[in-house]
Amino acid sequence: MIRLTNIKLPLDHDDAALRSAILATLEISPEQLLNFEVHRRGYDARKKTSIVLIYTLDVQTSLDAALLEKFAGHQLIKATPDMAYQYVAEAPAALAERPVVIGFGPCGLLAGLVLAQMGYRPIILERGKEVRERTKDTFGFWRKKVLNTESNVQFGEGGAGTFSDGKLYSQIKDPKHYGRKVLSEFVAAGAPDEIMYVSKPHIGTFRLVSMVEKMRASIIELGGEIRFSARVDDLHIEDGQVTGLTLADGEQIKSRHIGLAVGHSARDTFQMLYDKNVYMEAKPFSVGFRIEHQQSLIDEARFGDNAGNEILGAADYKLVHHCKNGRSVYSFCMCPGGTVVAATSEENRVVTNGMSQYSRNERNANSAVVVGIDPSDYPGHPLAGIDFQRQLESLAYELGGANYDAPAQKVGDFLKGVSSERLGTVEPSFKPGIKLTDLSSALPDYCIEAIREAIPAFNRKIRGFALEDAILTGVETRTSSPINIKRGDDLQSLNTRGLYPAGEGAGYAGGIMSAAIDGIRIAEAMALSINESR
């Protein structure tokens, strides 16, 4: 097949326009076009009055070879690459020791699934509950302020991505098309077919719940084992080689191949690994607030008269500003038509995150507005970033009234440096609830200074971003892991053979897709190592 890229058509084009564009691009007759499918569809909304759709198409003609020769060297007309996933190994008939995967978020889920598909019958350990029980606990916290520290937004089947916008896109390089494998598995588990071709696919929380259950069932059917409420409290290491682990209930499991896919909030696990001398380093991350506007304002600012178009959906944005004090402020995890949710996993701390359903039809748009920080801001040992996060989360808990409500402030008051007394036109969506206050003490001064400079700058790109009545809710601290558990080219820990740090928690991913792709990578590395060690 032939891949055509950068095919541009008007937003309101008819069904025949794609076929006509193919014929014109390849200079062929209608009879020579046998078939085509949409590989990717995005849009360019820089000119609100003339938004265009941008297609990547895979085309089959009666003269593919001749056309590829004719257009040799053309950057927008090339052979369609082979995107089919190829398994790198097959489990030996007598598997002496089963691989273990710690964590059942996107990284652990795909690691476990691929290992199971190759016949390795992995044991997957998840400290939280299965996804429906976890959902009850999470909604219970939002409604009744009763926190289960082992079953919440951060911990449980599906990982932190379950309670998010369900974004399925990433900017990482993916030369082996692992992302295609991930999307294919999601579709097989019930995701809409459109995630295979829209430029910014998303699923939403409710769909993710049922998908995760189906993927779990596939792993079990293939011989895998998944244990919930199975927190790992100790790692067994002999002469630099991992040999097994101990669960919180005292059970010991032997394995010389352990995938570590624990997510960015497994702070007690990080401490255990640090105490076991597993090599790790502090890494940069970001902190800030969630900002909420009415979704209609964002739609109008981005799409103009085309706001509400079914193909465009609810508008998103991506913003960055480099401040005079040397800091960078950027939007993060933007959730169109969603809500701001409580995302703490520890008692007496407040953490915010964003979530959307597939429909993205809630009243407000929300996004994190965060400031980049690095280890020089929290000097000390490799876990100093966790201490930094905890200090901010504990302060937010106090500012919110010490009852899991979050501190909040209108944007206009924040920019003026005065406490908010009453709400305006934007109704905050945070659950359990908010307490209006002054957020200027919620973050370090350099962060407050940077965000106060960035919001008016963002307003020049998104008209209304600095709206007086827009709401800031604090604090956002779990943007990424504060540590990097270093690994080598073989994906094993630098100083602990058989341990495969992966995903967000280890510092190798940032979102559902990149974490899932990293899960595939460690599954392959573990499988190859198991076969080589026989």
C-alpha positions in Angstrom: 0.0 0.0 0.0 1.0 3.7 -0.4 0.8 6.2 2.4 -0.2 9.7 1.6 0.4 12.4 4.3 -0.7 16.0 4.7 -3.9 15.7 2.6 -5.8 18.8 3.5 -9.6 19.2 3.1 -12.2 21.7 4.3 -13.9 20.9 7.6 -17.2 20.5 5.8 -16.0 18.3 2.9 -18.3 15.6 1.5 -17.6 11.9 1.4 -16.3 12.0 -2.2 -13.6 14.6 -1.4 -11.1 12.1 0.0 -11.3 9.9 -3.1 -10.9 12.9 -5.4 -7.9 14.1 -3.4 -6.2 10.7 -3.7 -6.8 10.6 -7.5 -5.3 14.1 -7.9 -2.3 13.5 -5.6 -1.3 10.2 -7.3 -2.5 11.3 -10.8 -4.5 8.1 -11.4 -7.9 7.3 -12.7 -10.8 6.2 -10.6 -10.5 2.6 -11.9 -6.9 2.4 -10.6 -7.9 3.2 -7.0 -8.8 -0.1 -5.4 -9.2 0.8 -1.7 -8.1 3.3 1.0 -8.4 3.8 4.7 -7.7 6.7 7.1 -4.6 6.2 9.1 -4.7 9.5 10.9 -7.1 12.5 10.9 -6.2 15.8 12.6 -7.1 19.4 12.1 -5.4 22.8 11.8 -7.4 25.5 13.7 -4.9 28.3 13.5 -7.3 30.2 11.3 -10.7 29.9 13.0 -12.5 31.0 9.9 -11.0 28.3 7.7 -10.3 25.2 9.8 -9.0 22.3 7.7 -8.8 18.6 8.3 -5.4 16.9 7.7 -5.4 13.3 6.7 -2.8 10.5 6.4 -4.2 7.8 4.1 -3.2 4.3 3.3 -4.1 3.6 -0.3 -4.2 0.5 -2.5 -4.0 0.9 -6.2 -3.6 -1.4 -9.2 -0.1 0.0 -9.8 1.4 0.5 -6.4 4.9 -0.4 -7.4 5.0 1.9 -10.4 3.6 4.8 -8.4 6.2 4.3 -5.6 8.9 4.4 -8.2 7.4 7.4 -9.9 7.2 9.3 -6.6 10.5 8.0 -5.1 12.0 10.7 -2.9 8.7 12.4 -2.3 8.3 13.1 1.4 4.5 12.9 1.4 4.1 9.8 -0.8 5.8 6.6 0.5 5.2 2.9 1.0 3.0 2.1 4.0 5.2 0.7 6.7 4.5 -2.7 8.2 2.9 -1.9 11.5 2.0 -5.4 12.6 3.3 -6.4 16.0 6.0 -9.2 16.0 6.5 -11.2 19.1 10.2 -11.4 20.0 10.1 -14.7 21.8 8.1 -17.7 22.9 8.1 -19.2 26.4 10.0 -22.5 26.7 7.8 -25.6 27.3 9.2 -26.1 30.8 9.2 -22.6 32.3 11.2 -22.9 35.4 10.3 -19.6 37.0 7.5 -17.2 36.1 8.2 -13.5 35.6 6.5 -11.0 37.9 5.1 -7.6 37.1 4.6 -5.2 40.0 1.7 -2.7 39.2 -1.3 -3.0 37.0 -1.6 0.4 35.4 -1.1 0.9 31.7 2.6 -0.1 31.9 2.0 -3.3 34.0 -1.2 -4.1 32.0 0.6 -4.2 28.6 3.7 -5.8 30.1 1.5 -8.6 31.6 -0.6 -8.9 28.4 2.4 -9.3 26.1 4.2 -11.7 28.4 1.0 -13.8 28.6 0.6 -13.7 24.8 4.1 -15.1 24.5 3.3 -17.9 26.9 5.2 -16.8 30.0 2.2 -16.9 32.4 3.2 -13.8 34.4 2.3 -13.1 38.0 1.0 -9.5 38.3 0.8 -7.9 41.7 -1.4 -4.9 42.3 -1.5 -3.2 45.7 -5.0 -1.8 45.0 -8.3 -3.4 44.3 -9.9 -4.5 41.1 -11.2 -1.7 39.0 -14.9 -1.7 40.0 -14.2 -1.9 43.7 -11.6 0.7 43.3 -14.1 3.0 41.6 -16.5 2.6 44.5 -13.6 3.6 46.9 -12.6 6.6 44.8 -16.1 7.9 44.4 -16.7 7.3 48.1 -13.7 9.5 48.9 -15.0 12.3 46.6 -18.5 12.1 48.2 -17.8 11.3 51.8 -14.1 12.2 52.3 -13.3 8.7 53.4 -9.8 7.9 52.0 -8.6 4.3 51.4 -4.8 4.7 51.0 -4.6 1.5 49.0 -7.5 2.0 46.7 -7.9 5.5 45.2 -7.1 7.6 42.1 -3.5 6.5 42.2 -3.7 2.9 43.3 -5.7 0.0 41.8 -6.4 -1.8 38.6 -5.9 0.5 35.6 -3.5 2.9 37.3 -3.9 6.6 37.6 -4.9 6.9 33.9 -8.3 5.3 34.7 -9.4 8.5 36.4 -8.3 10.9 33.8 -9.2 12.1 30.3 -8.0 8.7 28.9 -5.7 10.4 26.5 -4.1 7.9 24.1 -1.5 10.0 22.3 2.1 10.7 23.0 5.0 12.6 21.5 7.6 9.9 22.0 9.4 8.3 19.1 7.8 4.9 18.2 9.8 3.4 15.3 8.5 -0.1 16.0 4.9 1.0 16.1 4.2 -0.3 19.6 1.6 2.4 19.9 -0.4 0.6 17.2 -0.2 -2.6 19.2 -1.6 -0.7 22.3 -4.5 0.9 20.4 -5.3 -2.5 18.7 -5.5 -4.2 22.1 -7.7 -1.3 23.4 -10.1 -1.7 20.5 -10.3 -5.4 21.0 -11.2 -4.7 24.6 -14.1 -2.4 23.6 -12.6 1.0 22.8 -14.1 2.9 19.9 -12.5 2.2 16.5 -11.9 5.9 16.0 -8.9 5.8 18.4 -7.0 4.1 15.6 -7.1 7.2 13.4 -8.0 10.4 15.2 -5.0 12.5 16.0 -5.8 12.9 19.7 -7.7 9.8 20.7 -9.2 9.6 24.1 -11.5 7.1 25.9 -12.7 8.6 29.3 -13.0 6.9 32.7 -16.2 4.8 32.3 -15.0 3.1 29.1 -11.6 2.5 30.5 -13.1 0.6 33.4 -14.8 -2.1 31.2 -11.7 -2.2 28.9 -9.4 -3.0 31.7 -11.6 -5.8 32.9 -11.6 -7.4 29.5 -7.8 -7.2 29.2 -7.5 -8.7 32.6 -9.6 -11.6 31.5 -7.4 -12.1 28.4 -4.3 -12.3 30.6 -5.9 -14.9 32.9 -7.2 -16.9 29.9 -3.6 -17.1 28.6 -2.3 -18.5 31.9 -1.4 -15.3 33.7 -2.2 -14.6 37.4 -3.3 -11.3 38.8 -3.4 -10.6 42.5 -5.1 -7.6 44.0 -4.4 -6.0 47.4 -0.9 -7.5 47.0 1.5 -4.7 48.0 5.2 -5.5 47.6 7.1 -4.6 50.9 10.5 -6.1 50.2 12.7 -7.1 47.3 15.2 -10.0 47.6 18.6 -9.2 46.2 21.6 -11.5 46.2 25.0 -10.4 44.8 23.3 -7.7 42.7 20.6 -10.1 41.3 17.0 -9.9 42.2 15.7 -13.3 43.4 12.2 -12.6 44.6 10.0 -10.4 46.8 7.9 -10.3 49.9 4.3 -9.2 50.0 2.6 -7.2 52.8 1.0 -10.3 54.1 4.4 -12.0 54.4 4.1 -14.3 51.4 7.3 -14.7 49.4 7.5 -15.1 45.6 10.6 -16.3 43.9 11.6 -14.8 40.5 14.7 -13.6 38.8 12.8 -11.4 36.4 10.7 -8.6 38.0 9.1 -5.7 36.1 8.6 -2.6 38.2 5.6 -0.7 36.9 4.4 1.0 40.1 3.4 4.4 38.9 4.5 7.8 40.1 2.8 7.8 43.6 4.2 4.6 45.1 6.3 6.5 47.6 6.7 3.7 50.1 7.9 1.4 47.3 10.5 4.0 46.2 11.7 4.2 49.9 12.0 0.5 50.1 14.0 0.4 46.8 16.2 3.2 48.0 16.8 1.3 51.3 17.8 -1.7 49.2 20.4 0.4 47.4 18.6 0.1 44.0 20.2 3.0 42.0 18.0 6.0 41.4 18.4 9.7 40.9 16.2 12.8 41.6 14.6 14.2 38.4 12.7 17.3 37.4 9.0 17.5 37.7 6.4 20.3 37.9 3.9 21.8 40.4 1.1 24.2 40.1 -2.7 24.5 40.1 -5.7 23.4 38.1 -7.5 26.1 36.2 -11.1 25.9 35.1 -13.0 27.9 32.5 -16.4 27.3 30.9 -15.9 24.9 28.0 -17.9 27.2 25.8 -15.3 30.0 26.3 -12.4 27.6 25.2 -14.5 26.4 22.2 -15.1 29.9 21.0 -11.5 31.0 21.5 -10.2 28.0 19.5 -12.8 27.4 16.9 -14.8 30.6 16.5 -18.0 30.0 14.5 -17.1 26.4 14.2 -17.5 25.8 17.9 -19.7 22.8 18.5 -18.7 21.0 15.3 -19.0 17.2 15.9 -15.7 16.4 14.3 -13.8 19.0 16.3 -15.5 18.1 19.5 -14.7 20.0 22.7 -11.7 22.2 22.2 -8.4 21.7 24.0 -5.2 23.7 24.2 -1.5 23.4 24.8 0.3 26.5 26.2 3.8 27.3 27.4 5.4 30.5 28.6 9.1 31.2 29.5 9.1 33.6 32.4 11.5 36.5 33.4 12.6 34.6 36.5 13.9 31.7 34.3 11.0 29.4 35.0 8.8 27.8 32.4 5.0 27.5 32.9 2.9 25.2 30.8 -0.5 23.6 30.6 -0.6 20.0 31.4 -3.2 17.2 31.1 -5.8 19.5 29.7 -9.3 17.9 30.1 -12.0 19.3 27.8 -15.5 19.1 29.2 -14.3 17.5 32.4 -13.9 17.9 36.1 -11.2 18.5 38.7 -10.8 15.6 41.1 -9.2 14.7 44.4 -6.1 12.6 43.7 -4.4 12.1 47.0 -3.1 8.7 48.1 -2.0 9.7 51.6 -3.9 10.9 54.6 -4.1 14.6 55.4 -2.9 15.8 52.0 -4.7 17.4 49.0 -3.7 16.7 45.4 -5.7 17.7 42.3 -6.0 16.0 38.9 -8.3 16.3 35.9 -10.8 13.8 34.5 -13.1 13.6 31.5 -15.6 11.1 30.3 -15.6 10.0 26.6 -18.4 12.5 25.8 -16.4 15.5 27.2 -19.7 17.2 27.8 -19.3 18.6 31.3 -19.7 22.4 31.8 -16.0 23.2 32.4 -12.7 22.8 30.8 -9.7 22.2 33.1 -6.0 22.0 32.9 -3.0 22.0 35.2 -1.0 25.2 35.0 2.4 24.1 36.3 5.9 25.4 36.8 8.9 23.3 36.0 11.3 22.6 38.9 14.4 20.5 39.2 16.6 18.9 41.9 18.4 22.1 42.6 15.0 23.3 44.1 14.9 20.4 46.5 18.6 19.4 47.2 19.5 16.3 49.2 19.0 12.6 48.6 17.2 11.1 45.6 13.9 11.0 47.4 14.0 14.7 48.3 11.4 15.5 45.6 8.9 13.4 47.4 9.5 15.4 50.6 9.0 18.6 48.5 5.7 17.2 47.1 4.4 16.2 50.5 5.1 19.6 52.0 2.9 21.3 49.4 0.2 18.7 49.6 0.0 19.0 53.4 -0.1 22.8 53.1 -3.0 22.5 50.6 -4.8 20.3 53.1 -4.5 23.0 55.8 -5.5 25.8 53.4 -8.5 23.9 52.3 -9.8 23.5 55.8 -8.1 20.3 56.9 -11.1 18.2 55.6 -9.9 17.2 52.1 -11.6 20.3 50.5 -9.1 22.0 48.2 -8.0 25.6 48.4 -9.2 27.7 45.5 -9.2 31.2 44.2 -10.6 33.2 41.3 -8.0 34.0 38.7 -8.6 37.8 39.0 -8.0 37.8 42.7 -4.9 35.6 42.3 -3.4 38.1 39.8 -4.3 41.0 42.2 -2.9 39.1 45.2 -6.2 39.3 47.3 -8.2 36.5 48.8 -11.4 35.4 47.1 -14.6 35.9 49.0 -17.2 34.6 46.6 -17.5 32.7 43.3 -18.4 34.3 40.0 -19.6 32.8 36.7 -17.4 29.7 36.8 -18.6 27.0 39.2 -15.7 24.8 40.5 -16.1 21.1 39.8 -13.7 19.8 42.4 -14.9 17.0 44.6 -15.2 16.8 47.6 -15.4 20.6 47.6 -13.4 23.8 47.7 -12.6 26.6 50.1 -12.0 30.0 48.7 -8.8 31.5 50.0 -5.5 33.1 48.9 -3.3 30.7 47.0 -0.2 32.9 47.2 1.2 30.8 50.0 0.3 27.4 48.5 3.5 27.2 46.3 7.0 28.6 46.6 7.3 32.3 45.7 9.1 31.7 42.4 6.2 29.5 41.3 3.5 32.1 42.2 5.5 34.8 40.4 5.9 32.6 37.3 2.2 31.7 37.2 1.1 35.3 37.7 3.2 36.2 34.7 2.1 33.3 32.5 -1.7 33.6 32.9 -1.9 37.0 31.1 0.5 35.7 28.5 -1.7 32.7 27.9 -4.7 35.1 27.6 -3.0 36.5 24.4 -3.3 33.0 22.9 -6.6 31.9 24.3 -8.9 35.0 24.7 -10.5 34.7 28.1 -7.9 32.6 29.8 -7.3 35.3 32.3 -11.0 35.7 33.0 -11.7 37.3 36.4 -14.0 34.5 37.4 -12.0 31.5 36.2 -11.0 29.2 39.1 -7.6 28.0 40.3 -7.6 25.0 42.6 -4.6 23.7 44.4 -2.3 21.8 44.3 -1.1 19.8 41.3 2.0 17.9 42.4 1.9 14.5 40.7 2.7 15.6 37.2 5.4 13.0 36.9 7.7 10.9 39.1 10.2 12.9 41.2 12.7 10.0 40.7 14.4 8.1 37.8 15.3 4.5 38.6 18.2 4.2 36.1 18.4 1.3 33.7 20.7 0.2 31.0 20.3 -0.7 27.3 18.9 -4.1 28.4 16.2 -2.3 30.4 17.5 -3.7 33.7 18.4 -1.6 36.7 22.0 -0.4 36.5 22.9 -2.2 39.7 20.2 -4.8 40.2 20.1 -7.5 37.6 16.6 -8.9 36.9 14.8 -5.7 37.9 13.1 -3.9 35.0 12.1 -0.3 36.1 9.5 1.0 33.7 6.6 3.4 33.1 5.9 6.7 34.9 7.1 5.7 38.4 10.6 4.8 37.2 10.7 8.0 35.1 10.4 6.5 31.6 6.9 7.6 30.6 4.3 10.4 30.9 0.8 9.3 30.2 -1.2 6.2 29.2 0.4 5.6 25.8 4.0 6.1 26.7 3.6 4.0 29.8 1.9 1.2 27.9 4.6 1.2 25.2 7.3 1.0 27.9 5.4 -2.0 29.3 5.7 -3.8 26.0 9.4 -3.0 25.9 10.1 -4.5 29.3 8.0 -7.5 28.5 10.2 -8.2 25.5 13.4 -7.6 27.4 12.2 -10.0 30.2 11.2 -12.7 27.7 14.5 -12.5 25.9 16.5 -12.7 29.1 14.5 -15.6 30.4 15.2 -17.6 27.2 18.9 -16.7 27.2 19.3 -17.8 30.8 18.0 -21.4 30.1 
